[in-house]
Amino acid sequence: MYKLKILQNSTCFEAHKNLKISCDNKTCKNWMNYKLDYNCSIISAQNGPKTLQEIGDIFGLTRMRICQIEKNIKKKILD
């Protein structure tokens, strides 16, 4: 119980992953509404690679929208 109390105010995704519990800290910049990866975008990325469809499912977007975002990101990186 003591560990859970500390984690509720933490942004430490590793601790949540090690304890195999979801994070409830919605103020964390890495938090997302996706319990399959402990609600953490960093853990989700570590569990990759993922298809465009899988990424879309995580963020509630279509595969096509993820493709558009990916193209924009690549353009910004390469320019």
For each residue, the residues with C-beta under 8 A, 3 or more apart:
1: 4 5
2: 5 6
3: 6 7 15 19
4: 1 7 8 21
5: 1 2 8 9
6: 2 3 9 10
7: 3 4 10 12 15 16 19 21 23
8: 4 5 24 25
9: 5 6 25
10: 6 7 15 25
11: 25 28 29 30
12: 7 15 16
13: 16 17 23 30 38 40 42 43
14: 17 18
15: 3 7 10 12 18 19
16: 7 12 13 19 21 22 23 38 39 40 43
17: 13 14 20 38 40 43
18: 14 15
19: 3 7 15 16
20: 17 38
21: 4 7 16 38
22: 16 35 38 39
23: 7 13 16 28 31 38 39 40
24: 8 39
25: 8 9 10 11 28 31
26: 31
27: 31
28: 11 23 25 31 40
29: 11
30: 11 13 40 41 42
31: 23 25 26 27 28 39 40 41
32: 39 40 41 44 58 59
33: 39 60
34: 37 39 44 58 59
35: 22 38 39
36:
37: 34 40 41 43 44 47 58
38: 13 16 17 20 21 22 23 35 43
39: 16 22 23 24 31 32 33 34 35
40: 13 16 17 23 28 30 31 32 37 43 44
41: 30 31 32 37 44 45
42: 13 30 45 46
43: 13 16 17 37 38 40 46 47
44: 32 34 37 40 41 47 48 50 58
45: 41 42 48
46: 42 43
47: 37 43 44 50
48: 44 45
49:
50: 44 47 54 55 58
51: 54 55 63
52: 55 56 63 66 67 70
53: 56 57 63
54: 50 51 57 58
55: 50 51 52 58 59 61 66
56: 52 53 59 60 61 62 63 65 66
57: 53 54 60
58: 32 34 37 44 50 54 55
59: 32 34 55 56 66
60: 33 56 57
61: 55 56 65 66 69
62: 56 65 66
63: 51 52 53 56 66 67
64: 67 68
65: 56 61 62 68 69
66: 52 55 56 59 61 62 63 69 70
67: 52 63 64 70 71
68: 64 65 71 72
69: 61 65 66 72 73
70: 52 66 67 73 74
71: 67 68 74 75
72: 68 69 75 76
73: 69 70 76 77
74: 70 71 77 78
75: 71 72 78 79
76: 72 73 79
77: 73 74
78: 74 75
79: 75 76
